Amino acid sequence: MSFQSPLITAIVFGISLAFILGTIAHRLKVPPLVGYLLAGVIVGPFTPGLVVDQRLTLQLAEIGVILLMFGVGLHFSLKELISVRRIVVPGTILQVLVSSLLGTGAAWFFGWPLFGCIIFGLCLSVASTVVVLRTLQDHRALDTEYGRLAVGWLVVQDLLTVIALVLLPALSGIFGSGAPQSLNFGVYGSALALTLGKLVLFVAVMLLIGRRVIPAILHYIAHTGSRELFRLAVLSVALGVALAAAELFGVSIALGAFFAGMILSESPLSQRAAEETLPLRDAFAVLFFVSVGMLFNPNVLLDEPWRLVLTFLLVLAGNGALTILICRRFGGSLANAVFVGVVLAQIGEFSFILVDLGVGLKALPPDARDLILGASLLSIMINPAIFYAARSWRRRSEPASKPVSAVLEPEAIEPTHLTDHAVLVGYGRVGRLVATGLQSAEIPFLVLEEAGDARENLRSTGVELIVGNAAQDAILDAANLAAARMIFVAIPEAFEAGQIVQGARKRNPQLRIVARAHFDAEVEHLLQLGADIVIMGEREIAQAMLAEARSFQDSTLETQSGV
Ligand code: AMP
């Protein structure tokens, strides 16, 4: 089946099938990501029926990569990135080198030419940015030590890939594979120097000019008061810098977006910028998984099962196990090393680009592409399971080992011992005021807040905090709602607030539930789900304004009658 408007078809089918299969996966308690990948296989060219334009889906997925990297950049300051350099720089270089060698060795047995083997090896040594970032985000681990290490690792892998992409066509001449070129070190040396030069120039331009200009533009736009313009400004910065990085400076799109985000991370507007890109980012990141599924040719499972299994195992060994060993060797703690290795134990977009190049240079047979795609699909699918295994290992080994810092393993949620207490969800503009009031009334309470920086704000107050999304069962369980007296749901988003209210009511029918809303429909919704009282911000503001008007009028009347 084919359609008249391929772009719309790609978006509609990509997103809706991902939604349907993601929901089914969720119901079956499998990560939704598996559903997204299968959605891709269904709309891909290798399965009968519906076929969606692959190249378009890939390009749409790139937008997801840009927004993901931009979001991660917003979280990161240059200082944090530099703080992990001692482990990350030598570690990643060694890991890429050794796992490339392992892959090269295996490919040698497949009977391919040496140059092709090297490219194949490289494909197995670089992890997928999207998968790493999604895993870290899903587990709220971006701010943890291993999260920083993993992102640093990705950045170095990304840089190495950029260099490899320049060098490979040049080296194909030296190795004399399919595409013979004359051996001219001068030309290749200058090509490499040019690439590195452009890379340095890009970083310099971003640090010297971008660092001043980009926040200034956003501040200016923020003062216009138009949310729409602000959203457009953020998107223009993220997409524009990424494209410029790729087209003008030869840097990868992902790295460009990361830099754009990092430059904004010091600005007070970074939080808002991140929020504005969230919905788009999530939708397009899903398309990334759909596009991986689309590229997968299921025949490879029948034609070359053993080669596929070997390639897949090499990914686990080279990107996973080896990273653990190396990260440990360069000074990472065992737990950090294990988690960095686990999130990196897969391959994705960079490997596709590299293998395409290899096939294009005729150094690799087209089968190699199927193997890489197959191994990528398998390794991405299995990744959540490995992550959970690592986490339960961590939990089991925890009592025996030294106490783990809370930053390292955010999943280890410490349940509260409070009883007869109040629970405050959200520590923002509203939550903070509620907290001050509860403190002065000496009501024992704890805070559930998803932003990690609440930890610093609450430290001096001695108030108990559980970091995490209160809509998750584990977080609500840790708040001991069954023994609590009341809960204040002080977050602005009614959908999540509804989930929290419902979860709270389920745990304690007697609990006094006070929620926050901004629209009449939200008030209804929250009351229906079990809230006792819903305070609508806007109504309270109007009443406070009217009260002001009344008291002003009274005071003028008083002065008039006084005269
Ligand atoms: P504000 O609108 O300024 O009162 O801020 C709302 C606060 O609630 C922010 O600090 C958010 O990080 C926090 N928040 C929003 N949703 C959740 C959630 N589902 N769980 C925990 N905290 C949340």
Residues whose N, C-alpha, C, O or C-beta is under 5 A from the ligand:
A	BS01	AMP	G426 Y427 G428 R429 V430 G431 L448 E449 E450 A451 G468 N469 A470 A471 A490 I491 P492 E496
